[in-house]
Amino acid sequence: MKIAILTDAWYPHISGVTTTVDHTIRQLQRAGHQVCAIHPQRYSIQVACPTYPQIKLAVNPYGRLKRLLRQFQPEAIHIVTEGPIGLAGRYYCRKNRLNFTSAFTTRFDEYIEMRSGIPARSVFKLLRWFHSTAARVMIATVPLQHELARNGLSKMVQWPRGVDTNLFRPRPASNSNGRQPVLLYVGRVAVEKNIEAFLKLKVPGAKVVVGDGPARPMLARAYPGVKFVGAKRGAELAGYFASGDVFVFPSRTDTFGIVMLEAMACGVPVAAYPVRGPKELVRQGITGCLDEDLAQAVKNALGLDPDACRAFALKFSWENSTQQFIKNLVPV
């Protein structure tokens, strides 16, 4: 099948959406499908996303997008994000009376309210409009589907996520006698991730932050005792995951949280709030601990069985995720 995937989220910026799209494309190609990925790196002119300069957005993407799609002649079109490329793809499909699928991956309504003060309900109306003409809207979890349905979104189908358990795996334990536990955070360093809830924790341990984002310079100055190592990829990233004793996930807004699966695949339990995302992935007292007192969650998660964390992560694969993605597609 010839599949066009349109996304505003792409490298060098690293996120759960970027990871999902990258692995999906790789799996599709391994299965013999042809993929035309349209992302900001295919455009010579890009601008920084307002309030988030690490994210680059394509400028006036419609013309090139139209040429690429006409040349490729896709049998299915999937729009991942609601940014400039996503909007251009939606317009192209509507203008040419083509079916397309979309994905609801990020609660931009909540993020924008945090960053700008614009009410989330106003932004959600735009998101609902964007997805209203999609033949199917792919979402990661059943609780998210119920949440969005209550707010008027329809035609939703499940698109589960995966984890590369060959890359993310336990490493031989170092001599831990007298060593402080390593409390690890991996992800964007941005206000919507609620990262200060992690940085402020009064629990014994060395705090390590892996990732980048607009809040990193300010937080690095405010918390000199925390090790900020920047964004990492591949084996280096997996090594940081495996070095942790507990993975702290302070976000209250994520729709899923692939980083939690990556931590579990490395045998590292998760400490998080009992909210959307963590509630879907964390098995209380087995693969991690959920508590409104995040410090208590960290204390309870320390010492959980690494093998149980790994066994849970092994249930998720990018191959299965991509097979479901293919089933969700509709002919143009």
C-alpha positions as CSV (number, residue, x, y, z in Angstrom):
1,M,0.0,0.0,0.0
2,K,1.1,3.6,-0.7
3,I,0.7,5.6,2.5
4,A,1.2,9.3,3.0
5,I,1.9,10.4,6.6
6,L,1.7,14.1,7.3
7,T,3.3,15.4,10.6
8,D,4.5,18.6,12.1
9,A,6.4,16.7,14.8
10,W,9.8,15.5,13.5
11,Y,13.4,15.4,14.3
12,P,15.6,17.0,15.6
13,H,12.9,17.7,18.2
14,I,12.3,14.5,20.2
15,S,8.9,13.7,21.6
16,G,6.5,10.7,22.0
17,V,4.8,11.7,18.7
18,T,8.1,11.8,16.9
19,T,9.1,8.4,18.3
20,T,5.7,6.9,17.3
21,V,5.8,8.3,13.7
22,D,9.4,7.2,13.2
23,H,8.8,3.6,14.4
24,T,5.5,3.3,12.5
25,I,7.2,4.4,9.2
26,R,10.1,1.9,9.8
27,Q,7.6,-0.9,10.4
28,L,5.5,0.0,7.4
29,Q,8.6,-0.1,5.1
30,R,9.8,-3.4,6.6
31,A,6.3,-4.8,5.7
32,G,6.7,-3.7,2.1
33,H,4.5,-0.6,2.1
34,Q,5.6,2.6,0.4
35,V,5.6,5.6,2.6
36,C,5.7,9.3,1.8
37,A,6.4,11.2,5.0
38,I,5.8,14.9,4.8
39,H,7.4,16.8,7.7
40,P,9.1,20.1,8.4
41,Q,12.5,18.9,7.4
42,R,11.3,18.7,3.8
43,Y,10.8,22.5,3.7
44,S,13.7,25.0,3.3
45,I,11.9,27.7,5.3
46,Q,10.9,26.9,8.9
47,V,10.0,29.1,11.9
48,A,10.3,28.4,15.6
49,C,7.0,27.5,17.3
50,P,5.8,30.3,19.5
51,T,6.9,29.8,23.2
52,Y,8.8,26.6,22.1
53,P,11.7,27.5,19.9
54,Q,13.1,23.9,19.8
55,I,10.1,22.9,17.6
56,K,10.4,24.1,14.0
57,L,7.3,24.5,11.8
58,A,7.1,24.6,8.0
59,V,6.1,27.9,6.5
60,N,3.4,27.9,3.8
61,P,3.5,24.1,3.4
62,Y,0.6,23.7,1.0
63,G,2.3,24.1,-2.4
64,R,5.0,21.5,-1.8
65,L,2.6,19.2,0.0
66,K,0.2,19.3,-3.0
67,R,3.1,18.4,-5.4
68,L,4.4,15.6,-3.2
69,L,0.9,14.0,-2.8
70,R,0.1,14.3,-6.5
71,Q,3.4,12.8,-7.4
72,F,3.1,10.0,-4.9
73,Q,-0.6,9.2,-5.5
74,P,-1.3,7.7,-2.0
75,E,-3.8,5.0,-1.4
76,A,-4.2,6.2,2.2
77,I,-3.5,9.5,3.9
78,H,-2.9,9.9,7.6
79,I,-2.5,13.3,9.4
80,V,-0.7,13.1,12.7
81,T,-0.7,16.7,14.0
82,E,-2.9,19.8,13.9
83,G,-0.1,22.2,12.9
84,P,0.7,23.9,9.6
85,I,1.4,20.6,7.7
86,G,-1.7,19.0,9.2
87,L,-3.9,21.9,8.3
88,A,-2.5,21.9,4.7
89,G,-3.2,18.2,4.4
90,R,-6.7,18.6,5.8
91,Y,-7.4,21.3,3.3
92,Y,-5.9,19.3,0.4
93,C,-8.1,16.3,1.3
94,R,-11.3,18.3,1.7
95,K,-10.6,20.2,-1.6
96,N,-10.1,17.0,-3.5
97,R,-12.8,15.0,-1.7
98,L,-10.3,12.5,-0.4
99,N,-10.8,10.4,2.8
100,F,-8.1,10.7,5.5
101,T,-7.5,9.5,9.0
102,S,-6.1,11.7,11.8
103,A,-4.6,11.1,15.2
104,F,-5.3,12.9,18.5
105,T,-1.9,12.5,20.2
106,T,-1.6,15.7,22.3
107,R,-3.8,17.8,24.5
108,F,-2.8,21.0,22.9
109,D,-5.8,22.7,24.4
110,E,-4.4,22.1,27.9
111,Y,-0.8,23.0,26.8
112,I,-1.8,26.3,25.2
113,E,-3.8,27.3,28.2
114,M,-0.7,26.7,30.4
115,R,1.5,28.7,28.1
116,S,-0.8,31.5,27.0
117,G,-3.8,31.7,29.3
118,I,-6.2,31.0,26.3
119,P,-9.0,28.9,27.7
120,A,-8.6,25.2,26.9
121,R,-12.3,24.9,25.9
122,S,-11.8,27.5,23.2
123,V,-8.7,25.6,21.8
124,F,-10.5,22.3,22.0
125,K,-13.3,23.6,19.7
126,L,-10.6,24.1,17.1
127,L,-9.2,20.6,17.6
128,R,-12.7,19.2,17.4
129,W,-13.2,21.1,14.1
130,F,-9.9,19.8,12.8
131,H,-10.8,16.1,13.4
132,S,-14.5,16.4,12.5
133,T,-13.9,15.5,8.8
134,A,-11.5,12.6,9.4
135,A,-12.9,9.2,8.5
136,R,-11.3,7.9,11.7
137,V,-9.5,9.5,14.6
138,M,-6.8,7.3,16.1
139,I,-6.2,7.6,19.8
140,A,-3.9,5.7,22.2
141,T,-6.1,4.5,25.0
142,V,-9.7,3.7,25.9
143,P,-9.9,6.3,28.8
144,L,-8.7,9.0,26.4
145,Q,-11.4,7.9,24.0
146,H,-14.1,8.2,26.6
147,E,-12.7,11.6,27.7
148,L,-12.8,13.0,24.2
149,A,-16.2,11.5,23.4
150,R,-17.6,13.5,26.4
151,N,-16.3,16.6,24.6
152,G,-17.9,15.8,21.3
153,L,-15.2,14.0,19.4
154,S,-16.4,10.9,17.4
155,K,-15.3,8.2,14.9
156,M,-12.4,7.3,17.3
157,V,-10.4,4.0,17.0
158,Q,-7.6,2.6,19.0
159,W,-4.0,2.9,18.0
160,P,-1.8,1.4,20.7
161,R,1.9,2.3,21.2
162,G,5.0,0.2,21.4
163,V,8.5,0.1,22.7
164,D,11.8,-1.2,21.3
165,T,12.7,-3.8,23.8
166,N,15.9,-4.7,22.0
167,L,17.2,-1.1,22.5
168,F,15.6,-0.5,25.9
169,R,16.7,-3.3,28.1
170,P,18.3,-3.8,31.6
171,R,22.0,-3.4,31.9
172,P,24.3,-5.2,34.3
173,A,23.9,-3.6,37.7
174,S,26.8,-1.5,39.0
175,N,28.0,-1.9,42.6
176,S,25.3,-0.1,44.5
177,N,26.8,-0.3,48.0
178,G,26.5,3.1,49.5
179,R,25.2,4.6,46.2
180,Q,22.3,7.1,46.3
181,P,19.3,6.0,44.2
182,V,19.1,7.6,40.8
183,L,15.8,9.4,40.2
184,L,15.3,9.8,36.5
185,Y,13.2,12.1,34.3
186,V,13.2,11.8,30.5
187,G,11.1,14.1,28.3
188,R,10.6,17.6,27.2
189,V,11.7,20.2,29.7
190,A,8.6,22.4,29.5
191,V,5.9,23.8,31.7
192,E,3.2,21.3,30.5
193,K,5.3,18.4,31.8
194,N,5.0,19.7,35.4
195,I,8.7,18.9,35.8
196,E,9.2,21.1,38.9
197,A,7.1,18.7,40.9
198,F,10.0,16.3,40.3
199,L,12.8,18.8,40.9
200,K,11.3,19.9,44.2
201,L,10.9,16.4,45.7
202,K,12.4,16.0,49.2
203,V,13.6,12.4,48.8
204,P,17.0,10.9,49.0
205,G,18.6,10.4,45.6
206,A,20.5,11.9,42.7
207,K,18.1,13.6,40.2
208,V,18.9,13.3,36.5
209,V,17.0,15.1,33.7
210,V,17.3,13.8,30.2
211,G,15.7,16.1,27.6
212,D,15.6,19.6,26.3
213,G,13.0,22.4,26.0
214,P,12.3,26.0,26.7
215,A,12.3,25.7,30.4
216,R,15.7,24.0,30.7
217,P,18.0,27.1,31.1
218,M,15.8,28.5,33.9
219,L,15.4,25.3,35.7
220,A,19.1,24.4,35.4
221,R,19.9,27.7,37.2
222,A,17.2,27.2,39.8
223,Y,18.2,23.6,40.6
224,P,22.0,23.4,40.5
225,G,22.0,20.1,42.4
226,V,20.1,18.4,39.5
227,K,22.1,16.9,36.6
228,F,20.7,18.2,33.3
229,V,22.2,16.2,30.4
230,G,20.2,17.5,27.4
231,A,18.4,15.4,24.8
232,K,19.7,11.9,24.0
233,R,18.8,9.3,21.4
234,G,19.5,5.7,20.7
235,A,21.8,3.6,22.8
236,E,22.9,6.6,24.9
237,L,19.3,7.3,25.8
238,A,18.7,3.7,26.6
239,G,21.8,3.7,28.9
240,Y,20.4,6.6,30.9
241,F,17.1,4.8,31.3
242,A,18.9,1.6,32.5
243,S,21.0,3.6,35.0
244,G,17.9,4.8,36.9
245,D,16.4,3.2,40.1
246,V,13.0,4.9,39.6
247,F,11.6,6.8,36.7
248,V,9.6,9.9,37.8
249,F,6.8,10.9,35.5
250,P,5.3,14.2,36.9
251,S,3.1,15.1,34.0
252,R,-0.6,15.5,34.5
253,T,-1.4,16.2,30.9
254,D,0.1,13.4,28.8
255,T,-2.3,11.2,26.8
256,F,0.0,8.2,27.0
257,G,3.7,8.5,27.9
258,I,5.9,6.2,25.8
259,V,8.9,7.1,28.1
260,M,7.2,5.1,30.9
261,L,7.3,2.0,28.7
262,E,10.9,2.6,27.8
263,A,11.8,2.8,31.5
264,M,9.9,-0.4,32.3
265,A,11.6,-2.2,29.4
266,C,14.9,-1.3,31.2
267,G,13.6,-2.8,34.4
268,V,13.0,0.6,36.0
269,P,9.7,1.2,37.9
270,V,7.7,4.3,37.5
271,A,6.5,6.9,40.1
272,A,3.7,9.1,38.9
273,Y,0.4,10.8,39.7
274,P,-2.8,8.8,39.4
275,V,-3.9,10.6,36.2
276,R,-4.6,9.9,32.5
277,G,-1.5,8.2,30.9
278,P,0.1,6.7,34.0
279,K,-3.2,5.1,35.1
280,E,-3.2,3.2,31.7
281,L,0.3,1.9,32.0
282,V,1.4,1.6,35.6
283,R,0.4,-1.6,37.5
284,Q,0.2,-0.4,41.1
285,G,2.9,-2.0,43.2
286,I,4.2,-4.1,40.3
287,T,5.5,-1.8,37.6
288,G,5.4,1.4,39.6
289,C,3.4,3.4,42.1
290,L,0.8,6.1,41.6
291,D,0.1,8.6,44.4
292,E,-1.0,12.2,44.7
293,D,2.0,12.5,47.0
294,L,4.7,12.1,44.3
295,A,7.5,11.7,47.0
296,Q,5.6,8.8,48.5
297,A,5.2,7.3,45.0
298,V,9.0,7.4,44.5
299,K,9.6,5.8,47.9
300,N,7.1,3.0,47.2
301,A,8.5,2.4,43.7
302,L,12.1,2.0,44.8
303,G,12.8,-1.7,45.2
304,L,10.0,-3.0,43.0
305,D,10.9,-6.1,40.9
306,P,12.8,-5.1,37.7
307,D,11.8,-8.4,36.0
308,A,8.1,-7.5,36.5
309,C,8.6,-4.1,34.8
310,R,10.4,-5.7,31.9
311,A,7.7,-8.4,31.5
312,F,5.0,-5.8,31.3
313,A,6.9,-3.8,28.7
314,L,7.4,-6.9,26.5
315,K,3.6,-7.0,25.9
316,F,4.0,-3.8,23.7
317,S,5.7,-3.8,20.3
318,W,5.9,-1.4,17.4
319,E,5.0,-4.3,15.1
320,N,1.6,-4.8,16.7
321,S,1.1,-1.1,16.9
322,T,1.7,-0.7,13.2
323,Q,-0.6,-3.6,12.3
324,Q,-3.4,-1.8,14.1
325,F,-2.5,1.4,12.4
326,I,-2.8,-0.3,9.0
327,K,-6.3,-1.7,10.0
328,N,-7.4,1.8,11.0
329,L,-6.5,3.4,7.6
330,V,-9.2,4.1,5.0
331,P,-8.8,4.3,1.2
332,V,-8.6,7.8,-0.1
